[in-house]
Amino acid sequence: MSLERILGLIVFGVLHWVLAAMLLQDLANRKRVLGGHKAPWAVAIVLVTFVGSVAYLLCHPGIFYDKGGE
């Protein structure tokens, strides 16, 4: 495997875990989520690399401006 590919995977992994940490914190602070259950969102954010995080952001865009947890 080339050095560029290894570095790309490392950067992708770091970005995934930083984004996952942000989204899991937001998920924990929310009173309500789309679908009514937080556990499936947590699993998607952590296990479905990047796609779960993007899906959560699309369904809960208020993470960037809403501090009320709704």
Backbone as CSV, one residue per row, in Angstrom:
resi,resn,N_x,N_y,N_z,CA_x,CA_y,CA_z,C_x,C_y,C_z
1,MET,0.855,-1.167,0.000,0.000,0.000,0.000,0.904,1.234,0.000
2,SER,0.539,2.216,-0.799,1.375,3.410,-0.918,1.223,4.318,0.300
3,LEU,2.213,5.155,0.489,2.208,6.094,1.607,1.027,7.061,1.503
4,GLU,0.706,7.498,0.286,-0.417,8.420,0.093,-1.729,7.778,0.522
5,ARG,-1.888,6.523,0.186,-3.129,5.816,0.562,-3.220,5.648,2.078
6,ILE,-2.119,5.318,2.703,-2.101,5.167,4.161,-2.434,6.489,4.835
7,LEU,-1.820,7.570,4.369,-2.103,8.890,4.944,-3.556,9.297,4.717
8,GLY,-4.088,8.973,3.547,-5.495,9.262,3.265,-6.427,8.525,4.210
9,LEU,-6.125,7.268,4.470,-6.941,6.488,5.401,-6.848,7.034,6.822
10,ILE,-5.666,7.462,7.210,-5.502,8.040,8.548,-6.300,9.329,8.674
11,VAL,-6.207,10.198,7.673,-6.961,11.458,7.704,-8.458,11.174,7.735
12,PHE,-8.920,10.246,6.907,-10.336,9.887,6.875,-10.785,9.354,8.231
13,GLY,-9.969,8.507,8.845,-10.309,7.954,10.156,-10.395,9.020,11.230
14,VAL,-9.434,9.926,11.238,-9.448,11.012,12.228,-10.674,11.894,12.027
15,LEU,-10.964,12.253,10.777,-12.153,13.073,10.508,-13.428,12.366,10.944
16,HIS,-13.511,11.068,10.677,-14.699,10.311,11.081,-14.891,10.364,12.591
17,TRP,-13.837,10.119,13.363,-13.983,10.064,14.815,-14.220,11.434,15.426
18,VAL,-13.667,12.487,14.833,-13.954,13.843,15.323,-15.422,14.170,15.073
19,LEU,-15.889,13.900,13.856,-17.292,14.152,13.529,-18.205,13.265,14.372
20,ALA,-17.855,12.015,14.556,-18.670,11.104,15.366,-18.775,11.600,16.800
21,ALA,-17.684,12.086,17.360,-17.715,12.597,18.736,-18.645,13.799,18.849
22,MET,-18.568,14.714,17.881,-19.460,15.882,17.884,-20.919,15.455,17.809
23,LEU,-21.205,14.528,16.920,-22.591,14.117,16.704,-23.134,13.290,17.859
24,LEU,-22.309,12.464,18.466,-22.767,11.697,19.629,-23.053,12.616,20.810
25,GLN,-22.265,13.664,20.957,-22.532,14.641,22.017,-23.855,15.354,21.747
26,ASP,-24.081,15.751,20.499,-25.344,16.391,20.145,-26.510,15.435,20.364
27,LEU,-26.342,14.193,19.973,-27.388,13.186,20.145,-27.736,13.000,21.616
28,ALA,-26.734,12.957,22.466,-26.967,12.781,23.904,-27.708,13.968,24.502
29,ASN,-27.487,15.162,23.971,-28.107,16.367,24.517,-29.502,16.641,23.970
30,ARG,-29.875,15.996,22.875,-31.196,16.224,22.270,-32.289,15.522,23.057
31,LYS,-33.429,16.201,23.158,-34.593,15.589,23.795,-35.337,14.691,22.816
32,ARG,-35.380,15.113,21.553,-36.099,14.353,20.527,-35.218,14.197,19.299
33,VAL,-35.348,13.048,18.648,-34.642,12.799,17.395,-35.616,12.215,16.385
34,LEU,-35.268,12.317,15.126,-36.084,11.752,14.066,-36.188,10.245,14.267
35,GLY,-37.377,9.730,14.319,-37.597,8.304,14.554,-37.887,7.977,16.005
36,GLY,-37.591,8.909,16.912,-37.935,8.739,18.310,-36.957,7.947,19.163
37,HIS,-35.996,7.273,18.557,-35.058,6.448,19.323,-33.626,6.888,19.037
38,LYS,-32.846,7.046,20.091,-31.471,7.513,19.938,-30.491,6.385,19.603
39,ALA,-30.759,5.183,20.075,-29.813,4.072,19.892,-29.495,3.785,18.419
40,PRO,-30.492,3.719,17.529,-30.146,3.469,16.125,-29.266,4.568,15.529
41,TRP,-29.497,5.806,15.945,-28.651,6.901,15.467,-27.224,6.730,15.969
42,ALA,-27.060,6.361,17.220,-25.713,6.171,17.773,-24.975,5.061,17.022
43,VAL,-25.667,3.968,16.748,-25.057,2.861,16.011,-24.673,3.309,14.603
44,ALA,-25.569,4.033,13.939,-25.282,4.505,12.583,-24.099,5.462,12.565
45,ILE,-24.047,6.368,13.529,-22.954,7.345,13.578,-21.613,6.641,13.764
46,VAL,-21.569,5.646,14.629,-20.294,4.996,14.949,-19.915,3.918,13.929
47,LEU,-20.857,3.078,13.543,-20.519,1.911,12.731,-20.608,2.121,11.226
48,VAL,-21.507,2.949,10.776,-21.639,3.192,9.341,-20.754,4.393,9.023
49,THR,-19.499,4.119,8.803,-18.472,5.147,8.684,-18.885,6.245,7.711
50,PHE,-18.897,7.433,8.193,-19.163,8.671,7.481,-20.607,8.781,6.989
51,VAL,-21.183,7.749,6.419,-22.554,7.810,5.908,-23.540,8.028,7.047
52,GLY,-23.345,7.349,8.173,-24.220,7.538,9.330,-24.138,8.952,9.869
53,SER,-22.935,9.509,9.895,-22.751,10.880,10.368,-23.429,11.876,9.440
54,VAL,-23.264,11.696,8.146,-23.888,12.598,7.178,-25.406,12.478,7.243
55,ALA,-25.929,11.273,7.389,-27.377,11.090,7.503,-27.914,11.816,8.735
56,TYR,-27.196,11.723,9.855,-27.624,12.422,11.073,-27.617,13.931,10.845
57,LEU,-26.571,14.447,10.212,-26.500,15.886,9.938,-27.638,16.341,9.030
58,LEU,-27.988,15.536,8.041,-29.079,15.900,7.139,-30.428,15.892,7.849
59,CYS,-30.623,14.972,8.777,-31.892,14.869,9.493,-31.982,15.807,10.688
60,HIS,-30.846,16.265,11.204,-30.805,17.152,12.372,-29.842,18.306,12.107
61,PRO,-30.164,19.187,11.171,-29.229,20.254,10.799,-29.011,21.289,11.889
62,GLY,-29.819,21.308,12.917,-29.714,22.303,13.975,-28.470,22.185,14.825
63,ILE,-27.656,21.166,14.631,-26.454,20.984,15.441,-25.536,22.198,15.350
64,PHE,-25.536,22.898,14.236,-24.618,24.012,14.049,-25.126,25.324,14.622
65,TYR,-26.430,25.437,14.877,-26.947,26.707,15.382,-27.902,26.564,16.546
66,ASP,-28.402,25.377,16.835,-29.381,25.179,17.904,-28.697,24.641,19.150
67,LYS,-28.790,25.379,20.234,-28.220,24.913,21.498,-29.309,24.456,22.458
68,GLY,-30.556,24.412,22.000,-31.663,24.056,22.870,-31.906,22.564,23.006
69,GLY,-31.308,21.748,22.155,-31.469,20.306,22.256,-32.780,19.780,21.724
70,GLU,-33.468,20.546,20.932,-34.751,20.098,20.375,-34.545,19.416,19.053
